[in-house]
Amino acid sequence: MGVFERFLSVWVGLAMLAGVGLGLTAPGVPQAIAALEFAHVNLVVAVLIWAMVYPMMIQIDWSAVKDVRRKPQGLGLTLVVNWLIKPFTMAALGVLFFQYVFADLVNPADAQQYIAGMILLGVAPCTAMVFVWSQLVKGDPNYTLVQVSINDLVMVVAFAPIAAFLLGVTDLSVPWETLLLSTVLYVVLPLLAGMATRKALGPERVPAFVARLKPTSVIGLVGTVLLLFALQAHTLVAQPLVIALIAVPLVLQSVGIFAIAWVAARWMKLPHDIAGPACLIGTSNFFELAVAVAISLFGLNSGAALATVVGVLVEVPVMLALVAWVNRRRA
């Protein structure tokens, strides 16, 4: 891991503080940026999200998909956890905590927004950071690539329907056009751009090219977080417990999904280099997409966007703890 990835939690934390400071001292700046929209998509945020997503998409080698025939069990575990379990447990936890457990601490409108943000995180399985987690647990890199590639193919067709269904279940009005536009803008088009870039560079030059882009990816993430927290500054100052309240179900979701995948992998007798990445893929989130869709659907200063940003803050330390768990049980 480079310095940017190793201290990602630090950069995100500093961006949150800087965003709150900017929102309190110069609120007109983030508001002006928020006004730069086209078809409900913020142009500045779109650039920042692409800065995050594009380098990750270049790493996907679609020719490797055929290798899944070697060990299909690990891929099956990943798909079941990601698409048949995780979105629905996330929605259930969101409803449990914000309509019941924390009902007296937040108003109903904000509660619905936080649930929506959690759902968007749950429907967006990890695409990029999985490569880092896989490397840290000494996973099979080629198999991890296949898992991520298949996940992206499923995400293209499954993200919008599942998200719309679950958001509708929680009594939120869902503009399908915006949701589909976000999926195309932040998944389909980056995938096509990544494939075109990979073909132009050749596989042997991709790692060096992606390595040069890594700082850009982190800058995009930090810039997005800074802008989101600048717009949420007054809410955060007035309600300092909001971050902690959102973090509680998100942490429980991560640990619970990992436990389900871990037990299943043990039962299936998967080897460590397959089981480790399979469990971690299902546990982590494609938070870049979740943040982007939350912004597109509900706005930059919405509670849903705030919940997805808290997901960014929570994910890295939780995932590093789970990596340590996997490594201690490699035998």
N, C-alpha and C positions, 0 to 999 in steps of 0.2 A: 504494500500500500504506500502511495506517495503521501506527501505532507498534507495535501488537500483532502484526501480520503481519510487519512488517519485522524485528523482533527475536525472532521465534519460537524460533530456535535458542538464544538467550540464556535465554528463559523456561524452555524445556525443560531446559537445562543446570542452571539454578538449582533447578528442581524436583527434578532427580535428586539434587543435593547435599543439598537440604533433606530429601528423602525418606530418604536414607541416614542423615543426622543424626537424624531422628526415629526411625528403626528401631533405631538403636544406643542412643539415650538413653531412649526411651519405647516399647519394643516392644509394650506392651499396647494402645496406641492403635490402630495399624493392625490388630492381631489382633482387636480388638473390632469394628472396621469390617468386617473380612473375615467375621465371623460373621453379619452381617446379610444372610442369603440367603433366597430363596424360589425353589423349583424350580431350584436350582443357579445362580440369577442373583443377583448381589450388588446389593442395592437402592441403595446409595450410588453404586456405579459406574454403574448404570443411569441414574441422574439425571445424572451427569457426562457420560456418553456422549450422552444426549439433548441436553444443553446444547451439545455440539459439532455433532451431526448436524442437529438441527432447523433452524437458520438456513440451512444449506446446501440443504436440501430445498425451502425456500420459493422459492429462486431458479429452480427447474426449471419451465419453461413447457411443458406437454405438448402444447399446440397447435402448438409449433414443430417437432414431430417430422416433420410433413408436408414440411418444407423439405429433408429429406434427399435428395429426388429431384433436387435441383439438381446436387449434386456427390457422388455416392455413393462415389467412390473413397476419399476420406479416411475415411469411416465404415467402409468395408470394411477398410481398413488397421488402424484402431483395434480392431475386433472380432477380427480374426485374431490380432493381437499379444496382446490382453488375454486371450483365451479359448482359443486353440489353441497358443500358444507360451509365454507368460509363466508360467502355473502350473507347467508341466512342467519348464521350465529352472530355476525356483526350487527345486523338489523335487530335481532332479538335482544342483544345486550344494550344497544342504544335505547330501545323502547323501555327495557327493564329499568335502566338507570335514570333516564331523563323524563320518563312519565310516571315513575313510581319512587325509586330510591332517592333521587335528587329533585323530586317534584316541588318541594317547598323552597328550594334554593335558586331556581331559575323560573322565568315566566314561560308559559306554554309556547309562545311564538319562538322564543330563542331555543327552547328544548327541541322543537321540530327541526330547526336549522341545524343544531348539533347532530341530531340523528341522521339528517340527510348527509352531512359531511362524513360521518362514520360509515354510512352505507357506501358512499363513493370510494372510500378507502378499501372497504371489504370486497368490492367488485373489481378492484384493480390489482391483480397479483403482480408480484415484483418482476421486472424485466431486466434491470441493469445491475443493481447492487448485488443480485444473486451471484454474479461472477466474482465479486469480492468475497462473499460468504463462502462460496464453493472453494475458492483458493485457500481461505483460512482453515477450512476443515480437511484440506487435501482431497477434495472431491475429484471425480473424473471430469476433466474440463470438456471433453468432447460430448459426454452424455449430458452435462449441464447445458451445453449449447443447444442440444436437441430439445431438452425440456423447455428452455426459454423460447426457442423457435416455435414449437408447437403451441406453447402458451400464447404467443403473440397472434398466431393464426386464429386460435379460438377467441381471443380477446376482440379481434376485429368484428366478429359476428355476434358475440355473446354479451359484450360489455353493455351496449345500449339497451337491449331488451331486459336483461336482469336488473340493471340500475333503474330503469323506468318502472318495472314491476314493483320493486321494493320501495321506491320513493312514492309510488302511488298507494301502496299499502299503508304508508305512514301519513296519508291524507295530505300530501303535498302535490300541488299542481305541477306537472312535468311537461315542459315544452319539448316534444320529441325532436323537432327540427334542430334546436340548439344542441341537444344531447348527441344526435347523429353527426352534426357538424363538428362538434368537439372530438368525437371519435375519429372522424376522417382527418381532422386537422392535426391531432396529437398522436395518432397511431398509424393510420394508413399512409399518409403523406410522408412522415418521417421514415417509415419502413421502406417506401419506394425510393426515397432519397438515399437512405443508407445502402440499399442494394445497388443503386446506380454508382455511388461512390466506391463501394467495395469492388465492383466490376472494373471501374476505371483505374483504381489503384493496383489491383491484383492482391491476392491473399497475403503474399509475403510482405507487403508494405503497409497493411492495415494496422498491425499492432503499434508501429512507430507513429503513424498518423493519429490514431486514437489517443496515444499517450500525450501528444502535443495538445490535443483538444480537452484533456481532463480539467485543466484550470478553468476553461471556458464553461464546462458543464457545472462546476461548483459555483462559479460566479453567477450563472443563471439561476441556480437554486437560491443562493444567498440574496440575490436581487429581488426575487419573487417574495421570499420571506420578509425581507425588509419592507417592501411595498405593502404587503398584507398587514403587517403589524402596525405600520404607519396609519393605515386606514382604521385599524381596530384600537388605536392607542387610548382613546377616551373610554371605551368600553372596558379595556383591560385595567385601567387605573381605577375606574369606578367599581369593577367586579374582579378583584385580584384572584379569587378562587376559581374563576372560570377555567383557566388552564388546567388546574389540578383536577377539577371535576371531569373534564373531557378526557384527561389522561388515564383515569382509573379504568373505565371500560376498555380503552384501547390496549392497555397493558394486559388486562385479563384476557382479551381476545387473542393477543399474540401468544401468550403462554398456553392458553387452552388449545389453540389450533396446532401449535407445535406438539403438545402432548398427544393429541389425536394422531397426528402424522407419525410421531415417534413410536407409539404403541403399534400402529399398523405396520410400520417398517420392520419392527422386531418380529411381529407375527408372520410377516411375509419372508423373513430371513434375508432381507436385502443386504448386500455387502456395504461396508462403511462408505466407500467412495460414491455409491449411488444413494444410500439412505440419507446421509448428511445433507447434501444439496436438496434432495426431494423434500425433506422436512422444512428446510429454511426457505425454499421458494414459496411454499404454502403459507408461511408465517409472515413474511415481509410483504410490503405493498409497493405498487407502482405509484408512489405519491406524486410524481410529476403530473401524471394523467389525472389523478384525483383532484389535485389543486386546480388544474386547468379547467376541468369540467365544473367544479364547484364555482369557480369564478364566472364561467360562461352562463351557468344556469341561474345562479343566485346573486352574483355581483361580488366585486372585490371586497366590500366591507360587510359581507354577510357572515352569519354565524356558521354556515356550512363551510365557507372558505377558511374560517378560523379553525374549525375542527380538523380539516385536512392538514393545516399547517402544524397543529399540535401533533398530528401523526408523524410528521417529519421529525419533530423534536424527540418524540418518544422512541421512534423506531431504532435509531442507531445504537443507543446504549442497551436496549433490550436485545437486539439481535447479536451484539457482541457478547452478552451474557449467555445467550443460547449457543453461540459458537463455542464458547468455553465448555459448556455442558457436553456438546457433541464430541469435542476433542478428548475430554476426560473419559469418555466411554467408547473410544475407538475400538478397543478390543472386542 
